[in-house]
Amino acid sequence: MASIQKRDNGSWRARYRDDAGKEHARHFTRQKDAKAWLDEVTASVVTGTYVDPKTALTTVQEWSVIWLKGYENNRPSTVRQAKTHLKRINAAFGHRALKSVRPSEVKAWTAKLSDEGLADSTIYALHSRMGQLYSDAVHDGLLPKSPLSRRTAPKAGEQRPYVATTEQVWALHDAMPDGLQPAVLLAAFAGLRVAEAVALRVSDVDFMRGIIAPAIQYPGVELKTKESRTPIPIPQNLCLELSVNHTRWGSETLVTNAWGRAISPHRLEHYFREARATVKDLPEGFRFHDLRHYFASLLIAQGLDVKVVQKSLRHSSAKTTLDTYGHMWPDKEESARAAVAGVLRERLSLRTEQHG
């Protein structure tokens, strides 16, 4: 319900009730201004873009606190990353009302981050997080439209991971302390992530059939996505190598310390960095996670197509696989050129025979 009334002092009072029954009012000197405002509000209600005036004053900082509470049901590492992103976002926009941020300001912000020396991939991740924050704000009715879109997005940056050689992988394996060598095998030859590798249990491996069935990650948290739980086929000689710790200690996990006890990702990364320092020509920034790149390159070198590699790496989509490893597949241009050349050769050969 909406109405306009003239007050005793000559001003015009426009008022309306929102869907919750709450009354809102504003005063104007001229009747036509009151009517224009009321028409604008009514139109926003009809089109579904109406936002409570007080709610519209919510700042980026205030909303990020609320948003984070709803995000905390994700895995701890994911939440930590979100907090890191939000800290930077709030440093730039935290004091601003959500509705006041303009697309041009978002673009200026990402350009400033680039000038500060941040990697393209980091800037892209920050923009994506801010887009997520705003998208959820729109969904929650805090503002009608997000200032972030493809037009404000920075370039993602090329992902060209360093791929270790087979000799470097074995050197890393041999340099790791007793009990931790299976972690290198699980990453380089099965593509497991560090939190998955240290948590992999003997019961998660079918040694007879040669299948790893990842189910949990450190510290005993269930893997949430269907892709992460995709079974991984492995050869029998790898099964034999992975069973060493269990055979020796009767351990529950395949990766252990020198005394047969489970180890945390943090400790494993510590020992991995020490081992990395002993391997010739391995970049200082080479991480345990980068052993997955070796696994991917191994599959691609065997001529496996993108869908098979995607499944083996347990990526959620083939796009993720191609974005990361597309450059590793052999160039198909020569194959296409050879196919056409072959057809033409047959045609020319036939013509020569006919006129010979």
C-alpha positions as CSV (number, residue, x, y, z in Angstrom):
1,M,0.0,0.0,0.0
2,A,1.3,3.4,-1.0
3,S,0.0,7.0,-0.5
4,I,1.0,10.7,-0.8
5,Q,-0.4,13.2,1.7
6,K,0.1,17.0,2.0
7,R,1.3,18.0,5.5
8,D,0.3,21.2,7.4
9,N,3.7,22.8,6.7
10,G,3.1,22.4,3.0
11,S,5.5,19.4,2.4
12,W,4.4,16.1,0.8
13,R,4.7,12.9,2.7
14,A,5.1,9.7,0.5
15,R,4.9,6.4,2.3
16,Y,4.6,2.7,1.5
17,R,4.7,-0.7,3.2
18,D,7.2,-3.4,2.1
19,D,6.4,-7.1,1.8
20,A,7.1,-7.6,5.5
21,G,4.5,-4.9,6.4
22,K,7.1,-2.4,7.5
23,E,6.3,1.3,6.7
24,H,8.7,3.5,5.0
25,A,8.2,7.3,4.4
26,R,10.0,10.3,2.9
27,H,9.1,14.0,2.8
28,F,9.4,16.2,-0.3
29,T,8.8,19.8,-1.1
30,R,7.0,19.1,-4.3
31,Q,4.2,16.6,-4.9
32,K,5.7,15.4,-8.2
33,D,9.0,14.5,-6.5
34,A,7.1,12.4,-3.9
35,K,5.2,10.7,-6.7
36,A,8.4,10.0,-8.7
37,W,10.1,8.4,-5.7
38,L,7.0,6.3,-4.9
39,D,6.8,5.2,-8.5
40,E,10.5,4.1,-8.4
41,V,10.0,2.1,-5.2
42,T,6.8,0.5,-6.6
43,A,8.6,-0.5,-9.8
44,S,11.5,-2.1,-7.9
45,V,9.0,-4.1,-5.8
46,V,7.3,-5.3,-9.0
47,T,10.6,-6.2,-10.8
48,G,12.0,-7.9,-7.7
49,T,14.9,-5.5,-7.3
50,Y,13.5,-3.8,-4.1
51,V,16.0,-3.4,-1.2
52,D,15.1,-2.2,2.2
53,P,16.8,1.3,2.6
54,K,18.4,0.4,5.9
55,T,19.6,-3.0,4.6
56,A,21.1,-1.2,1.6
57,L,23.5,0.6,4.0
58,T,25.2,-2.7,5.0
59,T,29.0,-2.4,4.5
60,V,31.2,-4.9,2.8
61,Q,32.9,-5.6,6.1
62,E,29.6,-6.3,7.9
63,W,28.4,-8.5,5.1
64,S,31.7,-10.4,4.9
65,V,31.4,-11.4,8.6
66,I,27.8,-12.7,8.1
67,W,28.9,-14.4,4.8
68,L,31.8,-16.1,6.4
69,K,29.7,-17.7,9.2
70,G,27.7,-19.5,6.5
71,Y,30.9,-20.5,4.7
72,E,32.5,-22.2,7.7
73,N,30.9,-25.5,7.0
74,N,33.6,-26.0,4.3
75,R,36.9,-27.8,4.9
76,P,39.3,-25.8,7.2
77,S,41.9,-25.1,4.4
78,T,39.1,-23.7,2.2
79,V,37.9,-21.4,5.0
80,R,41.4,-20.2,5.7
81,Q,41.8,-19.2,2.1
82,A,38.5,-17.3,2.1
83,K,39.6,-15.4,5.2
84,T,42.9,-14.4,3.5
85,H,40.9,-13.1,0.5
86,L,38.4,-11.3,2.6
87,K,41.2,-9.5,4.5
88,R,42.4,-7.9,1.3
89,I,38.9,-7.2,0.0
90,N,38.0,-5.4,3.3
91,A,41.3,-3.5,3.3
92,A,40.1,-1.8,0.1
93,F,36.3,-1.8,0.4
94,G,35.4,-2.9,4.0
95,H,34.2,0.6,5.1
96,R,32.0,1.1,2.0
97,A,28.3,0.3,1.7
98,L,27.8,-2.7,-0.6
99,K,25.6,-0.7,-2.9
100,S,28.2,2.1,-3.3
101,V,31.0,0.1,-5.0
102,R,31.2,0.7,-8.7
103,P,32.5,-1.6,-11.5
104,S,35.1,1.0,-12.4
105,E,36.4,0.9,-8.8
106,V,36.7,-2.9,-8.9
107,K,38.8,-2.7,-12.1
108,A,41.0,0.0,-10.6
109,W,41.5,-2.2,-7.5
110,T,42.6,-5.2,-9.6
111,A,45.0,-3.0,-11.6
112,K,46.5,-1.7,-8.3
113,L,47.0,-5.2,-7.1
114,S,48.9,-6.0,-10.3
115,D,51.1,-2.9,-9.8
116,E,51.9,-4.2,-6.3
117,G,53.3,-7.3,-7.9
118,L,50.6,-9.9,-7.1
119,A,50.5,-12.8,-9.5
120,D,47.7,-12.8,-12.1
121,S,46.2,-16.0,-10.6
122,T,46.1,-14.4,-7.1
123,I,44.3,-11.3,-8.5
124,Y,41.9,-13.5,-10.4
125,A,41.1,-15.5,-7.2
126,L,40.5,-12.3,-5.2
127,H,38.1,-11.0,-7.9
128,S,36.3,-14.3,-7.9
129,R,36.0,-14.3,-4.1
130,M,34.6,-10.7,-4.2
131,G,32.2,-11.8,-6.9
132,Q,31.0,-14.7,-4.7
133,L,30.5,-12.3,-1.8
134,Y,28.4,-9.9,-3.9
135,S,26.5,-12.7,-5.7
136,D,25.4,-14.0,-2.3
137,A,24.5,-10.5,-1.1
138,V,22.2,-10.1,-4.2
139,H,20.7,-13.5,-3.5
140,D,20.1,-12.4,0.1
141,G,18.3,-9.3,-1.0
142,L,20.9,-6.8,0.2
143,L,21.3,-5.1,-3.2
144,P,19.7,-5.6,-6.6
145,K,22.9,-6.1,-8.7
146,S,26.5,-7.0,-8.3
147,P,29.2,-4.6,-9.6
148,L,31.4,-7.5,-10.5
149,S,31.1,-9.3,-13.8
150,R,33.2,-10.7,-16.7
151,R,33.8,-7.1,-17.7
152,T,35.6,-6.4,-14.4
153,A,37.4,-9.7,-14.3
154,P,41.2,-9.6,-14.6
155,K,43.1,-12.1,-16.7
156,A,43.4,-15.5,-15.0
157,G,47.1,-16.0,-15.9
158,E,48.6,-18.9,-17.6
159,Q,49.1,-22.0,-15.5
160,R,52.3,-23.6,-16.7
161,P,53.3,-25.9,-13.8
162,Y,56.8,-27.2,-13.5
163,V,56.9,-30.9,-14.3
164,A,59.6,-32.8,-12.5
165,T,61.6,-35.4,-14.5
166,T,61.3,-39.1,-13.6
167,E,64.9,-38.9,-12.2
168,Q,63.9,-36.0,-10.0
169,V,60.8,-37.8,-8.7
170,W,62.9,-40.9,-7.7
171,A,65.5,-38.6,-6.2
172,L,62.8,-37.0,-4.0
173,H,61.5,-40.4,-3.1
174,D,64.9,-41.6,-2.0
175,A,65.7,-38.4,-0.1
176,M,62.5,-38.7,2.1
177,P,62.8,-40.1,5.6
178,D,61.8,-43.7,6.3
179,G,58.0,-44.2,6.2
180,L,57.4,-41.1,4.1
181,Q,58.4,-42.5,0.7
182,P,54.9,-43.8,0.0
183,A,53.6,-40.2,0.0
184,V,55.7,-39.4,-3.0
185,L,54.5,-42.6,-4.8
186,L,50.8,-41.7,-4.0
187,A,51.2,-38.2,-5.4
188,A,53.4,-39.0,-8.5
189,F,51.8,-42.2,-9.5
190,A,48.2,-41.9,-8.3
191,G,47.7,-38.1,-8.1
192,L,46.8,-37.8,-4.4
193,R,46.9,-34.4,-2.7
194,V,49.0,-34.1,0.5
195,A,46.0,-34.2,2.9
196,E,44.7,-37.3,1.1
197,A,48.0,-39.0,1.0
198,V,48.8,-38.7,4.7
199,A,45.3,-39.9,5.6
200,L,45.0,-42.8,3.2
201,R,44.3,-46.0,5.1
202,V,45.2,-49.5,4.4
203,S,41.5,-50.2,4.2
204,D,41.1,-47.7,1.4
205,V,43.3,-49.8,-0.9
206,D,42.2,-53.0,-2.6
207,F,45.7,-54.6,-3.0
208,M,44.3,-57.6,-4.9
209,R,42.5,-55.6,-7.6
210,G,44.9,-52.7,-7.5
211,I,42.5,-49.9,-6.7
212,I,42.8,-46.9,-4.4
213,A,39.5,-45.6,-3.1
214,P,40.1,-42.2,-1.4
215,A,37.6,-41.6,1.3
216,I,39.1,-39.2,3.9
217,Q,41.7,-36.4,4.2
218,Y,43.6,-35.2,7.2
219,P,42.5,-35.0,10.0
220,G,40.0,-37.7,9.3
221,V,37.5,-35.5,7.4
222,E,35.4,-37.2,4.7
223,L,36.0,-36.1,1.1
224,K,33.0,-34.1,0.1
225,T,32.9,-34.2,-3.6
226,K,32.0,-37.3,-5.8
227,E,35.0,-36.5,-8.0
228,S,37.4,-36.6,-5.0
229,R,36.2,-40.1,-4.2
230,T,36.8,-41.5,-7.7
231,P,38.6,-44.9,-7.5
232,I,42.2,-44.8,-8.9
233,P,43.5,-47.9,-10.6
234,I,47.2,-48.7,-9.8
235,P,49.6,-51.5,-10.9
236,Q,50.5,-54.4,-8.7
237,N,54.1,-53.3,-8.3
238,L,52.9,-50.0,-6.9
239,C,50.6,-51.9,-4.5
240,L,53.7,-53.8,-3.3
241,E,55.7,-50.6,-2.7
242,L,52.7,-49.0,-0.8
243,S,52.3,-51.9,1.6
244,V,55.9,-51.6,3.1
245,N,54.9,-49.5,6.2
246,H,51.9,-51.6,7.0
247,T,53.9,-54.8,6.6
248,R,56.6,-53.4,8.9
249,W,54.5,-51.7,11.5
250,G,51.0,-52.9,11.1
251,S,50.1,-49.2,10.7
252,E,46.6,-48.1,9.8
253,T,47.8,-45.5,7.3
254,L,50.2,-46.1,4.4
255,V,52.2,-43.0,5.1
256,T,53.9,-43.0,8.5
257,N,56.9,-41.5,10.4
258,A,59.9,-43.6,11.2
259,W,58.1,-45.2,14.1
260,G,55.0,-46.2,12.2
261,R,52.7,-43.4,13.3
262,A,50.5,-41.2,11.1
263,I,51.9,-37.8,10.2
264,S,50.3,-34.4,9.4
265,P,50.5,-32.6,6.1
266,H,52.5,-29.8,7.7
267,R,55.2,-32.2,8.9
268,L,55.2,-34.0,5.6
269,E,55.7,-30.7,3.7
270,H,58.6,-29.9,6.1
271,Y,60.4,-33.1,5.2
272,F,59.5,-32.7,1.6
273,R,61.2,-29.2,1.5
274,E,64.4,-30.7,3.0
275,A,64.4,-33.5,0.4
276,R,63.7,-31.0,-2.4
277,A,66.9,-29.1,-1.4
278,T,69.0,-32.2,-2.2
279,V,67.6,-32.7,-5.7
280,K,69.5,-31.2,-8.6
281,D,67.7,-28.6,-10.8
282,L,64.4,-28.7,-8.9
283,P,62.9,-25.2,-8.4
284,E,62.9,-23.8,-4.9
285,G,59.2,-23.3,-5.1
286,F,58.4,-26.9,-6.1
287,R,55.7,-28.2,-3.8
288,F,54.4,-31.7,-2.9
289,H,51.3,-30.8,-4.8
290,D,53.4,-30.4,-8.0
291,L,54.0,-34.2,-8.1
292,R,50.4,-34.3,-9.4
293,H,51.7,-32.5,-12.5
294,Y,54.2,-35.3,-13.0
295,F,51.3,-37.8,-12.8
296,A,49.3,-35.8,-15.3
297,S,52.2,-35.5,-17.7
298,L,52.8,-39.3,-17.4
299,L,49.2,-40.0,-18.5
300,I,49.3,-37.5,-21.3
301,A,52.6,-38.9,-22.7
302,Q,50.9,-42.3,-23.0
303,G,48.3,-40.7,-25.4
304,L,45.4,-40.7,-23.0
305,D,42.6,-38.3,-23.8
306,V,41.4,-35.4,-21.7
307,K,38.4,-37.2,-20.2
308,V,40.6,-40.1,-18.9
309,V,43.2,-37.7,-17.5
310,Q,40.4,-35.6,-15.9
311,K,39.0,-38.8,-14.2
312,S,42.4,-39.9,-13.0
313,L,43.2,-36.5,-11.5
314,R,39.6,-36.4,-10.1
315,H,38.9,-32.9,-11.5
316,S,35.3,-31.7,-11.4
317,S,35.4,-30.8,-15.1
318,A,37.5,-31.3,-18.3
319,K,37.9,-27.5,-18.4
320,T,40.0,-27.6,-15.2
321,T,42.2,-30.3,-16.8
322,L,42.6,-28.4,-20.0
323,D,43.2,-25.0,-18.4
324,T,46.1,-26.6,-16.4
325,Y,47.5,-29.2,-18.8
326,G,46.2,-28.3,-22.2
327,H,49.7,-27.2,-23.4
328,M,51.0,-30.7,-22.7
329,W,48.9,-32.5,-25.3
330,P,50.7,-33.0,-28.6
331,D,49.9,-30.3,-31.3
332,K,47.0,-31.6,-33.4
333,E,47.6,-29.2,-36.3
334,E,50.2,-31.5,-38.0
335,S,47.8,-34.5,-37.5
336,A,45.0,-32.5,-39.3
337,R,47.4,-31.4,-42.0
338,A,48.6,-35.0,-42.6
339,A,45.0,-36.3,-42.7
340,V,44.1,-33.9,-45.5
341,A,47.4,-34.5,-47.3
342,G,46.7,-38.3,-47.3
343,V,43.3,-37.9,-49.0
344,L,44.8,-35.6,-51.7
345,R,47.7,-38.0,-52.3
346,E,45.3,-40.8,-52.9
347,R,43.3,-38.6,-55.4
348,L,46.5,-37.6,-57.2
349,S,47.8,-41.1,-57.3
350,L,44.5,-42.3,-58.8
351,R,44.5,-39.5,-61.4
352,T,48.1,-40.4,-62.4
353,E,47.2,-44.1,-62.9
354,Q,44.2,-43.1,-65.1
355,H,46.3,-40.9,-67.3
356,G,49.4,-43.1,-67.2
